[in-house]
């Protein structure tokens, strides 16, 4: 007589977590550090990634502690532009921002930025733009900011060309990758992107991106990163360029 072994399927239950009526957390935007995806450089010094094996050229998120490696895919929710003019470096070599614009068009004193202010000058007194993108990294539901500045800023223009003609900007996944550049014998990493017109975003991510975009344009929510403020990224030697 033969017998059959019956394997019972183990049942699992998922708890339903209810949100209390009127639930809120009383924290202002100033109390929150917006997650930023940073490109780790050779001289980067972030305590969050000590002894984790992170290396130059990796993308990291100090808020979540994620190491995304040398590339990741993301949906672009909304782009931002800032501009600044730097003064002379201090004793530590850090340059102070002497003029700043939150939109790349008007200085913080109310005067309009003239196109010739962006023309290169030998003494470094010209204005520089930084490009910031609020994104949803594939597989996550927490938005983060990616900034192209310094040597990476020139690659943002290609990304902007794709974003401006794509409606909405979160229709497909974009690939963000790090690459190496060299100047004066010094090697450093920069950000580049690749459009993926056939890599359509899933409905769940598209719905979340739409909701986040709506809350931003309606004024219900505001979001910023330290790299979008007047002073440069404070305290950490994290750069997207040399």
Beta strands, then each sheet from edge to edge (+ up, - down):
strand 1: 36-39
strand 2: 59-61
strand 3: 66-69
strand 4: 71-89
strand 5: 95-101
strand 6: 128-137
strand 7: 144-148
strand 8: 172-183
strand 9: 186-200
sheet 1: 3+ 2- 1+ 7+ 6- 4+ 5-
sheet 2: 3+ 2- 1+ 7+ 6- 4+ 8- 9+
end
